[in-house]
Each structure stands twice: as structure tokens, then as C-alpha cells.
């Protein structure tokens, strides 16, 4: 980490540097960016674009694919992207999977950046390869034994849990159970059914409310069936804020680089303001059982590096244990709740909080009630602590008393990355549409959920950083009066 870097120095001449120099700058940024370190599921391309060539060249770069230029353009507009094989080798320093699978694809392969899939042609058919095989293997063990496992079933894990929990098994593992309600009583009845159905004790129920069920691009038309057969189901979009930046959507990676730099300025200031040290000091004889992650799903991410200090006689004085994964997630979680770009997704234990966010939306800095014709939705997520990457706010906030996470009774899911942006959609178990206004607790108001800077010192610090550092693109969310 470079806690006191001057971001203005980093962006000097960035607009005029060539693509090779820009690649090097971006890889360097990815190596110390906290939001990059929080992209835990697919670590090879966390925030770095998979290719830096300009958008107008992508058709030529992928001409070896027998897909019409028209469909390729639609794919590129919807989150597909060329991946440079040279850049892959430069970043990973290991052999690439593409050479053996599809050696004739040329310098760039096409990746579905919403699902972490590289796809290729074999004997006239389009096949897919998951870029994070460790994640696929982890979920393979969780698929019910009577369901023939296919690679894309990893995308259906939430839907399968919802079908079993509601005892509403569908013909397809991809189909998410849906309900419509007009009252709190109807809503609570469905939740009670989910909670009382026998299921694994490792499954925990979480909520997320949204003013509408925003959807990914629909590729279900027959014209896409040859190239994109696995996209015949249109998923909800749960792409986290970091990967919804305008600079990414516009393929303006130099602006995206600047956005990430500004985000890191907030990270470094937050680290100093909260006294986060990124390590734990243990005196000789103190308990060494550090357990930041209560779930076994985190694997190697739940590990630290230890250095030992000794006195002049060689006696151990203390051990310094660094946990880069936990602290990167912690900082990203703080950013997320204050309206700054983050790769994690916020969820809540509180049905009342979820109902607020489902039935209110931001209009010019204020929350206004939405019309039920928008079909507000509550997502029920059954998360498995043995396999899913999630954590309650108590575990991540620890001694830092941040008001927003506390009042929103929240937690987060991790796992999304630059090449797996819609990762969180797979955890939707049940969708409940609100066809009429459903009441929630009286104290759940915008002012309660988003206290002002006079009450919330952390928000005040973020606003001060924006002003003092002259940040232009990335702005914390502050409720307007």
C-alpha cells in the first residue's frame, strides 16, 4: 500500500500515454488498490480491464469467432469484452487455459464479464469455460446429488435453494420462485414458509429491497441461440457500484483509472481517520487464534502473514500478523455504505429496512416514495455460511461505530470482479413483488438511515476529504435537506 500517495501525480499525462504504458500503470494500481484486493472470488482481473485496445478495434480483434458483427456489437454493449492473451500472461505469469482449449482464436478471446466465462467454438458449437475453476469446484460439492451438475448450474444456486425452501420445485434449476403481495401479512406468510421449511442449518436468510427488478440484456431471442445458448434466461442485475461507473460503461478506461485513484484517496483517508492498521500485533503469549471470517467458504482468503520481532537476546517480543483480505473488505464495505464505488453488495437482516429501500428511490439527493406500478421487489437470499462469501456488519465494523451500517442492520456479499460483475444475481432465492404499499416501522426514515454529517462524523470526514483533496468524480452520498 502507498497510504500517502498524491493522486494528482498519478494522473499527470495519463491522457497522452500509450496503451502499453497505460497497462503498466493500471497493473500497478491494481496491486495496491483496496477495492481490487476486495474482489475475492476471481483474483486475476479484479479491477483491471481485460484489454486496453479502443472499442472500435474489438470487432477486428475477435474476427476469428464465427459470430456476426451485429451480434458481437450487441454483446460488447452488454458486458462482453475481448481479453488480451498477452495481458493475461503478463498478469498471471502462468499458462493460459485458452491455448489448449481453443488454440486458433488469435490474440484475443471473448469473455462474458458478467459471469466470468470465456467461450469458444468446438465442432461448430459454442462452449463455455469458467475462468475461476476453484469457485466452480466449491459449488459443485453443494449441488444436490439428484441434480446432474452442469457448469452453469453455479449460476442457479440461489434459485435452487429458493425452490427447495418454498417447496415449489420448477422444471428448470434457473427459475426463481416469485410471489406478488399487497400486504405485510402476505409478505410475512411467505417469509415464515421459507424459515420453517426444513433445510440446512448453515443457510441464513437475508433481504435486499429495490424499487424495481432491474434486468440484464435479454439474449433469449432465437437469433442468439447458437452463440449464447446459456443466456436464454434473463437474470436480474445486481452489478455492484464499482462496475456500474459511467467510465466502465463508456469503455473510457483512462477515466476509470482516475475514478479508482480518487476512490483510493478516500480509502487512505478512512484508514487514517479510523486508525485501521491493516495488521494485528500479538505480544508473546497472547491468543493467536485470529478468526476474522466465521465462514469456512473464504479459504485462503482467511489467512495472514506473520513476522516476529525479537529483543537483543533473541526473545520474542511480539508477532505482527497482516490480513490484507479482511481489511480490504472492511474498507470496501465502508465505502459501499457511504455511496462510494465498491465491489461488494449490501444486504440487510431487517425486513423493514429492505421495505424502505424497495419503496423509496433517490430523486435529486432525496428519497421519494415509488409508485407500485414500478413493481418494487424484495429479494430473499438464502446464504450458506459454508460456501458463500458473506458477512454481517458486526463482523466487519468491529470497534468502528459507523452509523449507517448499524442503522441499516446490514451485511455484505463479496465475490464480484471485473470479469464476474453480475456475480451476486446467483444468490437471489425468491423474488417478492409489492403490488401495493407495504408498511414498515415508523422509525425507518431517510434521516434515520442516512444521518447528517453533524451526527455522523464518518460522513463529515469523507466530505472533508473530497473538499481538501479536490476530488472531482467520486462523491459520497449525502442526503439533501
Secondary structure by P-SEA (a helix, b strand, c coil): ccccccccccccccccccaaaaaaaaaaaaacccccccccccccccccccccccccccccccccccccaaaaaaaaaabbbbbbaaaaaaaccccccccccccccccbbbbccccbbbbbbcccbbbbbcccaaaaaaaccccccccccccccccaaaaaaaaaaaccccccccccbbbbbccaaaaaaaaaaaaaccccccbbbbbccccccccccccccccccccccccccccccccccccccccccccaaaaaaaaaaaaaaaaaaaaaaaccccbbbbcccccccccccccccccccccbbbbbbbcccccccbbbbbbaaaaaaaaaaaaaaacccccbbbbbccaaaaaaaacccccccbbbbbbcccbbbbbbbbcccccccccccccccccccccccccccccccccccccccccccccccbbbbbccccccccccccccccccccccaaaaaaaaaaaaacccccccccccc
